[in-house]
């Protein structure tokens, strides 16, 4: 979350510290308040289930133990098939139009503001309600106005008004102010007025602001996505004391994100009929899905590592999945439900964000974390933990695990 502080866009930049503080407060509560409550309400806190001494070992039974043993004989086939399917889902990214939303596309419905904008455009120049503003030096007011008025896409320019040492001009767009044509006109206006000698002109207005926001978002996407992945890799390498595992886990996070975004783009275009997506949409979906995906990686892989120390890497993968699979999927359903609530808000951006994150979380917890990562663990085996000591501990081949499968599933 703190990596968002490097964003160029102010709203994104300010979001980073706020979310980081929220995480820190959550950690503080979980390390102080929760343990105290568990002491006050010992086993009763799990009502109606009441764990007792002598309970059966939970990692030898249940759905996820069965899944792990089912993957064990042919892990390479499982992870290759899963990766190919996720890659096919990611192809939907080609249809993602994250170049911004018009005013009308920003709402699910027809609010009065959108209806009023349509009436205005029907009887006046399309940009009459949102003029382009140019300010510059008073001494260059006349040539600035001439350059402004000569720009294609500008219908009318007001006479210059001088206030506080600046010349102020307004121009009317011939295109809707939230259209790509209007953004192109802003670039032309800037090129024209910046060429006026001694004008020191600046171009503003709502259309110019939206254009600058879109460009800042595109800059942030290119900067922050690799920066976040780099930080994630370093954290995983320190936590797992390995290099191969963090590389593979980071790749699965990227694949999960791409598949979630691809499916979302398909639904936005062909099911919901949305006109596009906000420019900040890919970055926010990436931040949430990577943060949560790495959480689940840590839940799973730290347990796998503990079990690998007790026995070997491949058995550790099976036990780790059996122990954490239920926790990860339960957390996924809770978080998916939380984000899905955003779809009740009549805002296209929030609906898209809620759908993409909710779907991505379910895909990550049910398929990527539990099936793809487990299959990779079972196929790569001890080399997943290179260069740590675990990489030098012999583990059984997948074929050997196949012989244990029947007994394990019978016991489960």
N, C-alpha and C positions, 0 to 999 in steps of 0.2 A: 504493500500500500504506500509506503514511503517513497517508492520510485515515482509515483505520480507527482511528487513535488518538483520533478524535472520537466513537467509539461510546460508548454508555451501558453496554452489556453488557461485563463485564470480560474474558471470553474473546476477544471480537472486538477489544476495545481493545488487549489485549496481543499479539494476532497481528500488528497493523500494523508495529510496530518490528522484530519478529523477521523478517518477510518483507522489509522494507526493508533490513535488515542483510544478509540473504542475497543480495539483488540487488546490493548494494554490493560484497560479497565476490566475486560472480561477475564483475562489471565489472573488478575489480582483477586477477583471474586471467586474464581475456581480454585485458587490455591489457599484461600482463607475461609470464606463463607461456606462453600460447599463441604469441605472436610468437617467443619464444626457441625453442620446440619446432619451429616452422616453419623457423627458420634451421638448427637442428641436422639436421632431416630435411626437406630442401627439397621437391623434387617427389615424392619417395618417399612422402610422407604421404598422397598421393591414390591410392596403389596400390589396385586393379590399373589404374586409369586413370592415365596419365602425361601431363599437359599439356606441350606443347612450343611453342617459338616458331614462329609461322607457322600456328597452328591456325585453323580457320575461325571467323569471327565468330559467337559463340553466339546473338546476338540476331536473326539472320536465318533461323534454322531451328528446328525442334523444335515440340512440341505447343503451347506457349503463344504462340509467334509466329503459328501458324495460328489459334488462338483469337482473338487480337487482331485479325488481319486479317478474320476472319469476322464480328466484331462491328462493324467500322468502317463498313460501308455504312449500317446501320440501328441505331445505338446507342440511340436513344430507345425503339424497340420492345423492344430487349433489356432495358434497365434497368426499364422500366415492367412488362414481363411478369415479370421476376425479383422486383421489389418486390411485385407482387400475390401471387405464389406464397408469398413469405415472410410477407406479411400474413395469408394464409389459414392458414399453419402456426401463426402467432402466436395465432390464435383459440383454440387449445388451452389458452391461459392461463386461460380462463374456468373450466376444470375443475381448476386447480391448487389443492389444499387444503393450503396451507402454514401451518396453524394449530397445528402440533405433532403429535407422535406419542405414542400411549399406550405403556406399557411393553411390551405384547405386540406392538405394531406396530413397535417399534424393532429387532426381530431378525428375520432371515430364518431361521425354524426355531422350535423350541420348547425353549428352555433351561430348566433346572430352576427358575430364579427365576420365570419366567412360569407354569409349571405349578403351583408352590407358591402363587402369587398367586390362581390360579383356584380351588384347593382352599380357601383361606382365605375367598374371597368366597362360596363355596357354603355354608359353615357358620356364618359370622359376618357382621356388618355389613360392607359392601363396603370401608369405609375403616378397618377395625380395625387393619391393619398400618401405616398412615401417618396418625397422628392430627394434628388441627389444634391448634396451640399458641398460647395467649394469655398474655402477661405484662403486668402492670400494677402500680399502686401497691397496697401491702397494705391500706391503708385503704379501698379501693374493691373489695376482693376479692369480697364478697358480691354487690353489684350487677353486677359484671362477670360472675360466674358465672351470675346470673339472665338477663342479656342474652344471654350465650353460649348457654345451654341453650334459650332461647326462639327461637333462630334456626332457621327451616325448613332442613332438610338436615343438622342435627346430631342424632345419636341419643342421645348420652350425654356428660356433662361430669363430669370428676373433681372432687372437692373441692379448693379452692385450697391450695397448699403455698407457704409463704413461705421464701425463701432470699435472702440477700444484699440485702435491701431490695426484693425483687420478689415479687409473687404469681404463681404458676405454675399454669396450668390446661391440661388436655388434653380435646379433644372428638373424638368419633368421627363420621366422615362416613357418611351413608346411601348415598352414590353412590361409585362407583369413584374413587379419589383422582386419577386422571389423566384424568378425563372433564370435558366442558364443564359438566356439572351441578355437579361439585365446585368448579370455578372460580367458578361463579355463587354457590355457597354461601360461598366465601371472601369475595367482595365483600359478601355480606349480613352475615357475621360482622364484618367490618371496620366496616361502617356502624353496626351495633348497639353494639359495644364502644367505638367512638370517641365515641358519643353519651353515654357514662356520665360524669357530671361528676367531674373530678379523677382519672379512671382512668388517663389517659396510656397507653392500651393499645396493644400491638403484636401483630400476628397473624403467625405463622410456621408452620413445618412444610413438608414436601416439596411439598404441593399449592400452598401459597402461594408457595414459591420458584419452582415451574414457571410459575405465573401471572405472576409478576413478570418472569421471564426472557422469556416470550412477549411481554409488553408492551414490554420494553426492546428486543427484536429488531424489533418493529414500528416503534418510534421510530427505531432505527438505519437501517432500510430507507428511511424517509421523509427522513432527514437525509443519509445517506451517498451514496445513489444520485445525486442532483443535484450534490452536492459533488464526487464523483469525476468526473462528466461535465464539470463546470466546470473542474477542474484539467486534464483531458485536452484540452479545447478550447484552453486557454491554452498548453499545451505544444506542441500542433500548430500554433497560430498563430505562435508564436515560431520553431519549426523550419522551417515552410514559408513564412514571411513573407507570409501571406495570411489572409483572413478567410472567403472563400467555401468554400475547400477544407476547412478544419477543421469548418465547420458541416455540410457534406455528409457528411464522414467520420464525424463524431460521430453523425449520424442513421443511417448504415449500421450502426454498432456497436450502437445501440439496437435497430434492426430485427432484426439477427442474434441478439441476446440474446433478444428476445421470441419469435422463431421457434424457437430452441433450447429455450426453456422451455415453449413450447406443445406441441412434439412430445414433450418429456420428460413433461409432465403427462398426455398421451394414453397413453403407454406405461405410466406408473406406475399409471394407473387401469384401463386395459382389457387390458393385456398381462401386466404383472407382478403386478397385484392388490395393490399397496401401499395401506395405509389412509390415506395422506396424506404430508406432508413436514414436516420440521423448520422452525421459524419463521426460522431463520438461513439456510435453504437458498437463497432467492432472492438474498440479499446476497452469499453466497460465490460462487455461480455467476456473478453479475454482475461481481464483482471479478476473477475469473479470466478470464472471457471478454472483458471490456473491456480488461484489461491485455494479454492476448495479441492481441486484435484490433487494438489500437493499435500494438503491435509490428509486426504485419504491414502496417498502414497506413504506418508509417514506412519499412519496407523498400521498399514499392512506390512511395510518393509521393516520397521523396527521389530515387530513380532517375528517376522520371518528370520531376521538376523539373530534374535535371541534363540530361536529354535534351532537354527543352523549351528550355533555354538554347542548346543546339547547333543546334536546327532550329525546331520549333514545338510547341505544347502537344499537338496530336492525334497527331503522329508520336511525341512523347515518351511518350504513354500506351501506344502499341503496343510500343515498344522497352522501356519500363519493365516491362511485363507479361512480355515474352519473356525479359528478363534476370533477373527475380526470381520468376517463377511457379514454377519448379522448386524454388527455395530455400524459398518460403513453403509449398508443399504438402508438401515433405519434412519441414519443421519441424512442420507440422500433424499428419502421421501419427505422428511420434515422440511428440509431446505427447499426442495422442489415445490412443495405446497406453499411455502412462504413467498417465494418469488412468483408463483402462479397467481397470487392475489393481485399483483400489479395489473393483470389483464382486466380487472374490474374497473380500472380508471379509464375514462374516455380520452386518453392520450395515446396516439399511435406509437410514440417512442417508448413509453412505459409498457405498453402492451407487448411490443416487440422484445424489449429487454426481459420482461417477465417470462415470455414464452421461451426465448433462446436459452436463458440461464436455467429455467426449470427442466427443459428437455435435456440440456447439456449435463446437468447434475445426474439425472436418471441414467442417461447413457453412460456416464463415467462410472457411477457406482455399480450398476448392474452388469455392464459389459466390459468396459476398459479395465477398471481396477480389479474386478473379481475374476474375469476370464482371460483377457489379453495379458495382463501383468503376471498372473499366475502361470500361464502357459510359457511366457518368456522365462520366468524363474526356473521352471522345470526343464526347459530346453537348454538354456545357457548354463544352469547348474552353478557349480562353485565359482566359475569365471565371472559371474555376476558381481562377485565381491572383490575382484582384482583392484588394487594390489595388496589388499589386507591378507592376514593369515588364513582367513576362511577360503581364499582361492587355492590354497595348497592342501585342503582337507578333502580326501576322496569322498565322492558321493556316488550312489548307485546310478546306473544307466536307466533311461526311461523303460527299457525292456524289463529290467529287474523289478522296477516298480509295478509293472503290469502283472507280475506273478503275485505281488502282495495285494493287488486290487480286490480280488474276490473275497479274501479274508477280511479286508478292511471294510468293504461295503456290507458284508454279512454282519460284522460286529456293529456297524452303524445302524 
